[in-house]
Amino acid sequence: MVKDISIIGGDLRIVKLVNMLKDNYNVRTYALEESTEIENINNSVEECIENTDVIISAIPFSKDGIKINTPYSKKQIQIEELFSQANGKTIIAGNLTNQIKELAINKNVQIIDILEQEELAILNAISTAEGAIQIAISNIPKNLCGSNVLIMGFGRIGKILAKMLDGIGANVSCEARKKSDLAWIKSYGYEPIDINNLKNNLARFDIIFNTIPSIILDKEKLEQIKEETLIIDLASAPGGVDKNQVEILNKKYILALALPGKISPKSSAEYIKQTLENMFISM
């Protein structure tokens, strides 16, 4: 049973997580010294992890593939440095690239991408959907109620976002590729739009939310979108919108990534804690 945990780097949700875990675990921290919510921060990576087998780190783990993401510290921690000192230990972080995973194997570190845990992915979709709606409300000159909205993709985020928007009173359409998804969309009472018919439908929407991490809105499709339509891209790289063309065509576009950590860090920390504790049972 896990009792000792090291936490290195991370954003506000990780700061909140530290305070949620410390009542039931022996928690040691590093590279969070600029947060006013955390006390007793260790002086080095080595000191922080010397008596623990489980290390929790940033989500995303790194922005450049070289250094750990440490927005609450001026310390720069090389990923390779951490892995070298964490030989035989388990590191849990988020948005891990294949290169980082391969380095972990070479350094005899078990590394787990917590964002690949289905439980957390579903819970995070709630925060992402709420954040997307907040962005939409702040950036359109009309009510969401009665607006024509399109959700591209009908995965975890698409399903939850559609339900929330429908509850607000928006006219919800959902784009999908799979026939089974189109059938589910219809069964929920939303308008299904086959991806093959997308181009012919784009002109009538006030807001378009994209959840697909693949370029769907290219030049040809962007040209069909009204000038006043707001496009909100929620998908990880490369996103679903041709960014060069959206600028050339002067479309209203917002790239909205990592919303759980920005919009609702406390709830996000609670979801991470719940997921971690379920993972700890099998460790």
Summary of the structure (lengths in Angstrom):
residues: 283
radius of gyration: 21.0
end to end distance: 6.7
largest distance: 60.6
contacts: 932
relative contact order: 0.13
helix: 42%
strand: 19%
